[in-house]
Amino acid sequence: MYAIIESGGKQYRVEEGSRLRVEGLAVEEGSQITLDRVLLLGGESLRIGAPYVDGARVTAEVLEHGRGEKIRVFKKWRRNDARKLQGHRQPYTALRVTSILDSR
């Protein structure tokens, strides 16, 4: 069984035991989290939500918090001696999916 979930404005395809990185969440490492924004449940039968599947949820274990690789944002204005260089590291939360529940 697999599910498509929404977290942080992005969609992820998950299965039991899979690991994923989502946008930074305010939860402690080692705790359990329930993701109830399930858009689709797949497997033997397909259930599509409108926009979310009723009664479906995904539980995951929080593995770690971190920051992604640095990206550099460079801006230059032509005919002016003006430029700007910025760096950014996006925070993330690593999750391991423990179960996909469907209360149908």
N, C-alpha and C positions, 0 to 999 in steps of 0.2 A: 504494500500500500504506500502511496506517496501523496503529498499534499503540496499545494502552492499557497504560501503564506505572504502576508504583507507586513513589513516592518521598516520604519523609517522612510516611508515613501517609495520603497523598492519591493520587488517581488522575488521570492526565492522558491525553488523546487527542492523539497526535503523528503527524506526517507528516514526510517528509524535507524539510529546510529550514525547519521551523517553529521558532519561538522560544517559550520558556516560562520561567516563574519557579517555582523549587522552593524548598523550605526550605533554609536555609543549609547548604552542604556544605563540608567541609574539603579543598578542592582549590585549586590555583593557577589564576589567570586565564590563558587561552590554552592550557591543557592539554586533552587528550582524556579523556573519562570514558565508561565502559561501564556501562549500566544493564541488569541481567539480570533484573530483576523484571518480566517482560512477562506481563500477564494475558490479553491477547487480540491476535491478529494478524488483520487484515482486508484485504480486497482482492478478488481473484478467488475465493479460497476462504477460509473462516473457520476459524480455529483457536482454540479456547478452552482455557485452561490449567486445571489442577486442583491447586493454585491457580495455578501458573505454567506457561507454555509451555516445554517442554523444548527446549534448543538455540537459543532465540530471544534476541536481545539488541539493544539500541539504543545506538549510539555518538553522543556529543554533544560539542560544543566549549564550554568554559566561557568566557562572554563577560565577565561582571563579577560582583562581589559588591556588595551594597548593603543598605539598610534601607528597609522600606516606610514608608508614611505613618503618622504618629502617630495612635494611637487614645487616647481618654481614658476612663478607668474611674472612675466617680463612685459612691461608696457613701454612703448617709445612713441613720442610725438614727433612727427616729421617737421623739418625746418625749424625746430626749436632744439636747443641743447637740453632736452628734458627727457628723462627716462626714470623708470621705477622698477625695482626688483623686489618681489615678495616671495616668501616661502610659506608652505602650509602643510600640516600633517593632520589628517582626519582621524578622530578617535573612533575606535571600533570595540565591539564586544564579541568574543568568540563563544559560540554555543555548540553543544552536542545534543541532538534530538534524541530524547529517550522514548517517547511514545506519541502516536497519533491516535486520538480518540474520536469516535463518531457515536453520538448518542441517538442514533436513529432507531 
